[in-house]
């Protein structure tokens, strides 16, 4: 296959959003769908995974049970492609598992497709976040009516179901100029930590450290940021002299910003901490332990 043919195949790939399902409270993709996107056989893809078993814990990849397979297969009844004819129950991959797949397949197509998939996951999360408050205001009867009306688009229905199953318990939106209010809320979140704070913020700088300095004494901080972040070794050393201990790791892996408190509470933050309140942004608390576990496991691979 020539490079032009490959590019055409990628551009004509089915909408990736229609390949994302919610299983066990997690957004996943089927091995067969991924194999088709990566232009390899499903058997070949799963064999590569088995040879790299240590890289794929259950939070990255797991095999469906008979009940899960039957339920999923029933949704393909009206599909023109179908996913039948298999002798074993399919494997599914979570977002970090898909990222790991591109590494072991090590092909240009795998890398390009993985980027598209990651962007789709991000877009879906933004959709869920931006509409969480709206759905909280919809009564059960109204929600059922909406579900009935959109029954012709069963894949989109899964997005609404995901919102139902993962409704955020806390959400706050700040508008332009609410710098003090945003600073106050972020500080109060940081001060909840008793043992550890993990901050994922690609654009960290001294302003970020000034906020982290509000932490309680004895709380360790782990900061993941971009390699070009305006944060020097001297800045880190000065912080550690007065507010130990801070460790910084440079990585390009994360697009969004997350604040993890004591390894069990996750906040999604729409702006870098240093820019909080300068433009309209939101802070959302995620109570789903599965999301927390996935995020912590992804950090282990960085």
N, C-alpha and C positions, 0 to 999 in steps of 0.2 A: 504494500500500500504506500502510495506517495504521500509526501507531506501535505500537498493540496487536498488529496482525498481524505486524509485524516482530519484536517481542519473542517472540511465540509461535513464529515460524519459527526464531529463534535457539535457543530453549529446546528445540526438537524436533530440532535438528541431530544427525546421527550422531555417535557417540563420536569425538572428534577423535583419540584415541589410535589408532584403527583406520585413520587416514589418514596416519600417519607411517611412513615407510619408511627403511631404511638403504641408501643407494646411495653408492658410492665412499667408504665409511667415514664418511659423514655422515648425520645424520637430516634428512630432507627431506619436503616435501609437494608433491603434484602441482598443476599450474596449474588443472586442471579441478576438483579438490576445493576448492581455495581460491576459485575463481570461484563455485562453488555456495554455499559458506559466506558469501561476500561479496555474494551475490545479483546477480552481474553475469555476462555472457557470457565464456567463456574467451577468445574472440577479443579482446574489449574489454580484458580484464585484460592480455593479452600485448602489445597495442598500446600501452597506457599504460607498460608496462615498456620497450618499445623507444624510446618518446619520451623516456624518462628513463634512457637506457643508462648514463650515467656513474654513476648511483646503484646500479647492479647489476653489480658485478664478478663474476667466476666463482665466488667464494666465497659470493656471495649467491644466485645463480641460474645454472643451466646447463641445456643441452638434452641429453636422453638420447640415447645412441647406439642404433642398430638393435638390437644385442644386449641392451642394457639395457631397451629398450622391449618386446622380445619376452619377456624374462624376467619383467618386471613384468606384462605382459598375461596370461601364463600363470597368474599368481596370482589373476586375476579370473575364471577359468573357471567357478568355482562361485558367483561373486557374482551377486546379483540385479540389480545395477546395471551392472556392466561399464564399461569405459573405451575401447571400440573406436570405429570409425568416423571416425578422424582421418586427415587427409592428411599430417600431419607428426608427427615425434616430439615428445612432450610436454616441456615445461620443468618443472623442479622448483626449489623454493625452500628454502634453509636457514633456520635460525631468524632470523639478522639480515636476510635477504632478506624474510622475512615481515613483520618489523617495519617495513622500508622500504616495503613494499606499502601498509600502512595509511596511511602519510604521503602517498603519491601518489594513492590513491583518495579520501582525504579525505571519508569519510562516517561517520555515527554507527555504522552496522552494521560497517564495516571496523574501526573503533576497538574496538568491543565484542568482535567476533570475535577480533581480534588479541590482546587481553588474555587471552581464553580459551585461545588457542593457546599464548601464552607461558607461561601457568600450566601447561599440559599438558607442555610441554617440560621445565619445571622439575621437575614431579612425576616424569617419566620418569628424569631424571638422578638424582634422589634415590633412586628405586627401584634403579637400577643401582648407585649408591654403597653403599647399605645392604646390598646382597646380594653385593657383589664378593667379600668374604672367603668367603662360603658357597660360591660357585661355584668358587673356587680349590681348595676341598677335595674337590670332586666329581671322580671319575675320569672318563676319557673314555668308558668303557663306561656308567657311570651317567648321564652327560650325554646320551648317545645315547638311553638308555631314557627319560629325561625328555622329550626332544624328540619321541619317538614317541608318548608318552602325551598330549602337548599338541597333537598334529597337527590336532585338530579346531578349534583356535583359531590359525590361521596368522598373524594379526596379532600376537597375544601372543608367538608363536614368534619374531618379529623382535626383540622386546625381549631374549630370551635369546640370540639370535644376536649382538645388539649387545654384550652382556656378554662373550661369547666373544671377539669381535674387538677389544674395547677394555678388556681386563682391566688394572686398575691394578697397577703394579708395587710401589707403596708405599702403605700405608694404616695410619693410627694412630688409635686412639680413646682419648680422655681422659675420665675420669669426674669427678664432682663433687669439687672440692677439689684436683685435680692441677694447680694453678696453676703451680708451679715447673717441673714436667715439660713442660707445654705451652709455657711461656715459653722453656725451653731448646731445644725442638725448633724453634719458630718463629725464634728467634735464629740457630740453626745454619743454617736455610734462607736467611735474609737474608744471612748471611755468605758464602754460596756465590756471591753476585752479584759479578761483576768489573766490570760496566759500568753496569747499569741494573736498578732494581727498579720494577715497576708493581704498585701495590696498589689493588684495588677493594674498598672497605669503606664502606658507607653511614653507619656510626656512628663515624667516626674522631674522636679527641679527642687531648688531650695525652698520654694513656697510649699511644696508638698511636704518636705521635712518639717516645716514650721507647724503644719497641721498635725502630723504624726507625733510631734513633741508633746501634744496634749494627752498622750496615752498615760495610763497608770504606771507607776514605778514597778519594774520587774517584768513588764510585758515585752516580749520579743517581737521584732518586726521583720518580716521578709517582704522585700519589694522587688517586683518583676517589671522591668521597663525596657524601652528600646535602647539599642546601642548608641544612638545619637542623642539621647536625652541629656539635657543640660544639667548634669549632676556629676561633680568631680569626686575623686577619691578623697580630696581634702574636705569636701562637704560632708561626706560619709564619716570620716574620722572625727570631725568636729561634733557631729551629732552623737556619735558613740561615746565621746568624752563626757557628755552630760546626760544623755538619755539612752544608755545601752539596753538591748543590743539591736543593731540594725545590720542586716545582710542584704546586699543588692545583687540581682542577677539580670544580665542583659539578654533579652530574647525577642525575636520578631513574631512569635507564635500567636499572640493574642491581639485581637482587634478591639474588643470591648474592654471596659474597665470594671473590675470587681473588687469588693472589699469583703474579706472572709474573717469573721470574728471567732476565735477559739475553735476553729476547725469545724463548726457546725451551723453557723449563720452566714448566709451570703447576701450581699447587697449588690445589685447592678446599678452602676452610676453612669449617667449619660454624658458626663463631662469629666475631664481630668480634674483632680482635686484642686490644683492650683488655679483653675479657671471657674470654679464653682460659683454660680451666681452672675457671671459676666454675660452669659446668654441663657436663653430658655433651655432647661434640661430637667431630667427626672431622676429620682432615686427610688428604687424598688427593692423590697425585701422578698427573698425567695425562701419559702419554708419547706420546699421539696428536698428531702435528704438525698435523694438520688442525684439531683443536680450538684449538690455540694460534694458528694462522693466522686462524681465524674470529674469535677473541676480539680479536686485535690489529686486524683489519679493522673490527670493530664499534667499537672505541675511536676509530678515525679519523673516524667519523661523529658522534661525541658533540660 
